Amino acid sequence: MTEMTTRTEPTLQAIHQKVDRAERLSAADAEYLFRPEVSLHEVGLMADRVRRRIAGDRVFYNINAHLNPTNVCFYRCRLCAYSRDADDPRAFVMSRQQMLRAADEAAAAGCTELHIVGGVHPEKPFEWYRRIIARLHEAQPRLHLKAWTAVEIAWFAQQTGRPPRAVLEELVQAGLGSLPGGGAEIFDSQVRNEICPRKAGADTWLDIHRDAHQLGLRSNATMLFGHIESREHRVDHLARLRRLQDETGGLQAFVPLVFHPENTSLTHVQKTSADDVLRTVAVSRLMLDNVPHVKAYWVSLGLGLAQTALSYGADDLDGTVRQERIHHAAGADSPEVLSVDQLRHLIAETGREPVERDSLYRPLRRDGANWEPA
């Protein structure tokens, strides 16, 4: 007679014990913690314990600027308020002079990083994107260029008929420093078919980040939440990222991004609650036990929630974020830019130590616009 195996239902006490013993949570544990009836306070306490174990009392920030060379995009995803067709009067393509001026302004402001993403322009060849990296790197060699999402890399590979790894190798030669985490959205294929049907799928995103890590590049990972996905979809997304990190160790930060429906094709979706945002940050910290950092990206979360998220597992506020366009186009009501004093004040108010970092999480010493490793 075959014995029936029973699945043990997670409990808050059992999960607390796992966290205390630094044991890995299961997908079932994470789904349980997403239940609204489970105490958000308790979930936050556990995430904060993990955060302290990994980062101590430090909270990181960097001095960075964003560069979005074009908003013309082939994909035109339903979730996006930023992209435009080429014949739209609101479409733009930055000139070489404009991009170089933006890099010069970033360097003059003391930035250590330029975060470069934008639309996938159907008429711009890969060489146009490669030259952007090469020219910016030549003009400002100390600026770390974190550029092109996996979705953009996949487009370049399709354009050129070359494997993504070869594309990445050429970009590294041009001056690429690391990959941002954008384009991940939610990995579930049915959800992607609803919100971004033309965009590269989850396997492609994961494969490109795997290639990048094998080449020695570091990258971030994101999850866009608060639209049509379920808590099971969120947990599946986190589990796939954890498996990739087990394999490569190349993810340095996870960035939970709140979906802003304004000016998208999903305006009927109600913006998710503050409780859901904090719960998602906390469960992400608990689930991603092998990813060193979780960002409270203030542009997406808003200043108040980003600061509060530092008590729910996050240990990074991102940075000054000059010239961000994508989230603001979708209705984010966060400021256009933060000063270093504002960032440090937000962190210090939580009783934590503000630490300026570079793009690879090395602490820095600063004298005005000049910096060096601490």
Disulfide bonds with the S-S distance in Angstrom:
none
